[in-house]
Amino acid sequence: MLKRSLTTVSVLALALIVSACSAPAPAPTSDNGLVSPGPLPTAWPSGYDPNGSLHIGFVAPPRTLDPALSTGIASLEYLTPVYDRLIQIDNNLQLQPMLATDWSFSSDGSTLTMKLRDDITFHDGTPFTADAVVQNITRSKTLDGSLIKASLATVQSVAAVDAHTVKFQLAPGAAGLPSVLSGVAGMMVSPACLSNAALATAVTNCGTGPYQLSAYQPNVSVSYTQAQAPGKFWEPGAGLLHDLTITYIADADAAINGVQSGDLDVAYSIGTNVPKAQSVVASNTSKFQGMMSTLTSQVVLQFNSNIPTMNDKVLRQAAGMAIDRDAINQLYGGTCTPADQPYIAGHWAHDDNLVDQNAYDPAGAKKLLQDAGQTSPHITLSAIAADQLAVQGLQAQLQAVGFQVDIQTLSIPTLISNWAQGQVSTIAGNLAALDYDPSTLFSTYFSNAKGQIAPEYLTQLQPLMQQAGDPTLSQDQRAAVYAKVFTILNQEALVIPICNPSAFWTAPQYVGGLSALFTTSNGAVDTRYLYRQTGQ
């Protein structure tokens, strides 16, 4: 993912108290200690500790407490305990109500009308109403430095219809707006806090979520306390920890070690760190449990076809055909699912009928280069340090068919900046984190579509993307249009999807709610459903 961040993310947490309406005990683990991702809770669990606490280790640092200044998925886990969203996404990649109870587009797609809950109050005592939504969306669109302004570009205006109904006036192509409102753009802040210049850095009581802020150390950790008495929060199964802390731990192995030593209660691993986490759980299933999910984040080769050396379809196709996705998967310990298109199987936009023009064929890759008179073509793979193992594997595979390959290791900010400015020809590694809705495909794969896609391809893709963004189309109709987009990306070898890595959460058996941890398989996690079992 480029425009928003170059690293995928996630995190966790929650605990609970006995209620008259009681759900089953935590999901049973399998013989290897794994808990399967499950549905969002619909009832209060039994056996939770109302005084419980959890400490979570996460791989991305907390950079802001203001949703409008958030960099996206990498910040979500620090914000979701405090700020509810208008909409949420479940483990089946389906949009579900949250602060909004219902939403619908007009017959011509020019408006989106949204009904809101009428029983919600912000932590500072301000009622949650349609006017609060209007003020939040307006601020996000106009605030200097807002990082979600682009996500709301299709919103021309928003107005309160009544106390608990809002209407969005839309520009063409707004079909993805409900998905946008399931992320930071849909987080609601108390209107009384919106003008607070310290919202990004101060401990405030400005959300409607199950937890309130109690401490914040920028780039280090965020701590929270329960916003309401156990079992009293509006959402069943949420907000049952007495307190919660999420700490940035850059070294995923150190986080796993922290769970083993008892210094942490939950640890997050991704990519090449997953096998170690799996082995820790499998070696002591009576003590530890884990949950693994395939992410929509992808290991990819991304080409800037506006750079002359990369505006060569033969070269790009040969590079794609040189990649042995199964071998790259093995570098991830078998936890990186081979991919030939942007969305994983099971997502509504996945095209089961796509014919991969860039399937692994090293002999074919060599022939393409030879027939085109390409003798030892040069390619530079720009990547971040965390992706070096996979990138070195890609380097070896490309060299095997005749490429000369250099690796340029850059910091995340430098890679983002250089890519946006057209100074990078090829990006390699775990760099694409796709939103639930493909309407953001260009801004995800290409930080500036006009800057990284040559005009001859852009003229093919833009009309299709505009068509697929039509809110009057059904999901199946939109999927059929996106299938054409994916076919062009594949046939022209503009992006080479390689595999979808997995994320893995390691926790002792006393942590409950692990199966509901992933609210989206793009790695964005809501911590509200975790809890600590009694007597632990």
Buried (B, 14 or more C-beta within 10 A) or exposed (E): BBBBBBBBBBBBBBBBBBBEEEBEEBBEBEEEBBBBBBEBBEEBBBBBBBBBBBBBBBBBBBBBBBBBBBBBBBBBBBBBBBBBBBBBBBBEBEBBBBBBEEBEBBEEBBBBBBBBBEEBEBBBEBBBBBBBBBBBBBBBBEBEEBBBBBBBBBBBEBBBEEEBBBBBBBEEBBBBBBBBBBBBBBBBBBBBBBEBEEBBEBBBBBBBBBBBBBEBEBEEBBBBBBBBEBBEBBBBBBBBBBBBBBBBBEEBEEBBBBBBEEBBBBBBBBBBBBBBBBEBBBEEBEBBBBBBBBBBBBBBBBBBBBBEBBBBBBBBBBBBBBBBBEBBBEBBBEBBBBBBBBBBEEBBBBBEEBEBBBEBBBEBBBBBBEEBEBEEBEBBBBBBEBBBEBBBBBBEBBBEBBBEBEBBBBEBEBBBBBBBEEEBBBBBBBBBBBBBBBBBBBBBBBBBBEEBBBEEBBEBBBEBBEBBBBBEBEEEEBBBBBBBBBBEBBBBBBBBBBBBBBBBBBBBBBBBBBBBBBBBBBBBBBBBBBBBBBEB
